[in-house]
Amino acid sequence: MPRVARKDINSKYIHVIVQGINKEKIFEKDIYVRKYLKQIKSKNIECDNIKILAYCIMNNHAHFLIFAQEIKELSKFMQKVNCSYSNFYNKINNRVGFVFRNRYYTQEILDQYQLYTCLKYIHNNPVKAGITKYPKDYNYSSYLEFLQEAKIINKDSYKLLFGECEDYKKIFLSIHNNDDYEYKIFDIKDESFEDFYKRFEQENKIKICEIKNNKGILEKFVKESRDRTEVKIEELAEKIGVSKSLIGRLLK
């Protein structure tokens, strides 16, 4: 599910990923996670067109499944949450500067299969990382909110995921126990630049050396590579065969 420019997102269901700058463990302590979740809940009240459908906070990144009436509302919500948390994190650690890596990352969800796969993927992050054996054993995800006490997830979330079905817990458990929901969900922290550009060549049927001759593809490649990998501007410019200043302009 490749990244789409935010202005071109049509779906109201969106997978959102935030990550600490330089993969810094910005959620390593319990107090950090609790603060971030508190900001999510409070800013969600302010932005009533945003519905949190699922979340998982790891030590250096976080995943969300969000319903947004308008993409601009999502941008406003994420800006409020991350700005508030950055101020807290910098103050408590006596530091200055950016806390989050670049901007947050988005993937639009286009159908119910992707929706349920993303739901399962988010809750299985701790299992994938080897932190817990089962998603129910992780304290900082929404998994147990669907089965026990709801804190951030609410009735609107249930309806947006499962419709009017009253026994949503049964559906929820069946999704997480169903191996059919294995659609590839990209995780920005996992992909190397080399793997990214090889896949980009295959998906777009173009060689990297030819990208500079196609402005639209060039801009797409530059923005996606910076979103998904740790590639430096210098390395990116050298690989494509363009100037660093051009890369800088494309990223604005």
N, C-alpha and C positions, 0 to 999 in steps of 0.2 A: 504494500500500500504506500506508494511514493508520496512525498510531501507536496502539498498544493499551496500556492501563494494564498495568504489569508484573504485577500480581496476576492479570490476566486472560489472560496469555500461556499458551497451551497447547502450542505447538510447541517442540520441543527445538532447533530450528535458528533462530538469531537473528542479525540484522545489527545491529552495534553501532557507534555513531559517538561519538567524543570530540572536543572542540574547545577550543582555548585561550580563556580569558576575554577578552572584547572582541576576539576573533579574533587575539589575540597569537600570534606565531610561536614557539610553545613547542618546536617540533622543528626549528628553523632550522639548527642546527649538527649536524655528524656525531656529535659526542659526546653530544648530547641524544637522537638517534635510537637510538644504540647502547645508551645507558642504559635507555631505555624498552623496547627489545626484550629487554634483559637481565632487566628486571623482569617482563615478560610470561612469559619462559621459566621463571624461578625460581618465580614465584607459581603458574604452571600446574602445576608439580611438586607444590606444596602442595595445590592444588585439583584432585585427580585426576578429578573428575566433569566437568571442563571440558576441551573439546578445541578447539584453535584450527584452523579449517579454511582460513582465508585472512586476510591482513592487508595493509594499505598505510598507511605513515606519510607524511603530507604535512607541509608546514612549520607549519601551524596547526591541523591536525586529523588524525584517524586513523580508518580503517575496519577492522572485524573481522567475519569470519563465524565464529560460535561455535556449538558444540554443547554444550548444558547439560542435564544430567539433571533439574535443578530450577532454577527461576528464581532462587531464593534463593542458589544456589551461584554463579550468574553475578554477582549483586550483591556477594557476598563477594569474588569474584575481582577484579572491577573496582575495588572499594574498596581492596583491597590494592595493586593495581598503581598506581592513580592517586595514592593517598596517599603511597606510597613515592617515586614520581617527583616529586610536588609538593615534598616535603622536599628532594630533591636539587636541583631547579630553583631553589627559593628560596635555598638555601644558596649555590649557585655564582653566582647573580646578585645576592646580597646584597639580597634583597627579602623581603617578607612578604605574606601574603594568598592569595587563591584563585589557582590556576593554570589550572584547567579551568572552562569555562563551564557553569554550572548542574550538573545531573547528566548522565550519559551518556544517549545517545538510542538507543532500540531499535525494531527492526521485526521482527516474527515472519515467518518463511518458511513458507509453507503447503503448498507442493508442489515437485516436482523442477524444474519450469520456473523458478519463482522462485529456487530454490536455485542453479541454474546461471547464471541471469541476474545474481544478486547476486555470484557468484564472478567473473564476467566484468567486472561493473561496478567492483568493488573494484580489480582489477588494471589497469583502464583509466583510473583516476583521473589518473595522471601524463600520459597521452595527452590526456585531456580538458582538462587544465590547460595543455597546450602545453609541458610540461617535456621530454617525450621523444616520439619518433615511434611507438615500439612499447613495449608493457609490459615486454618482456624487457630493455630498456635502463635500467630504473629499479632502483636499488640497494636501496630500502627497501620492497619488497613481497615477497610470498611466491611470486610468479610463477615465478622460477627454482628455487625449492625443489621444485616439482613435476617439474622437468626435470633438475635437477642435484643439488647437495648440499642435503639437508634439515637445517634448523637448529631451527625451531620446529614446522613441519608434520611429521607422522610417519605411520607405517603406519595408525594408528587414523583419522587424518584422511582418508587415501585411501579406506579402507573406508566411512566415513560418507558420503563424497561419491559414490563410484563402485561401492559394493558389493564383491563378490569378484572383479571384473574384474582380470585380471593386467596387461593393457595399458592402464592408467589414463592414461598419458601421451598416448595417441592420443585418448582421450575428452576429456582436458583441452584439447588443442590444437584439437580440433574445436569445442568450446564457444566458445573465444576467437576462432575464425575464422568462426563462424556468426552471421549478421546476424539470425537469428530470435530470438536471446536479447536482446531490447531492452525487456523489461518495465520500466516506470517505477520507478526506485528513488529515493526522495526523499533529498536531501542537505541537511541543515539550513542549511548556509552559503549556499545558492543562493536561498532563497525570501524575497521581501519580505513585509512584513506585509499590504500591500494585496493581493498575489497570493494569500497564504494565506487571508485571510478571504473573498475572492471564491470560491475553490475550496471552502472550508468551507461556504459558503452553498449551493453547487450540490450537494455531496455529501450534505449533511444536510437539504436542502430546507427551509431556514429562513433568514429574514433576520436580520442582526446585531441589528437593533433589537428582535427578538422573543426573542433568546437569554436575556435576563435573567429571563424568565418560565418558563424550563425549567431547573431546577437541574442536572440531569444533563448536558444539552447545554452549559450555561454553564461547568461545571467542565471539560468536555472541551475546549471552545474556549480557555479561559484557559490550561490546561496545554499544549495542543498549540502554541498561538501563541508561548508563551514558549520551548518546546523548539525550534521550527523557525525562529523569526525573532528579530530584535534589538529587538522592540517593548518599550518601557518600560511600567512599571506604570501610570504617569500617562496615557499614550496609550491603553492598553488600557481603562482605566476610563472615559475620556472617550468612546471609540468605542462601548462597550457601553451606557453610561449608568448605571454603578454606582459605588460608592465605592472608593477605593484600598484601604481596610481590608478590604473584601469580597474583592477580588482577592488580597490578601495571605493571607487565611484559606484561600482555594481552593488556593493554591499550596503550603500546608503538607502 
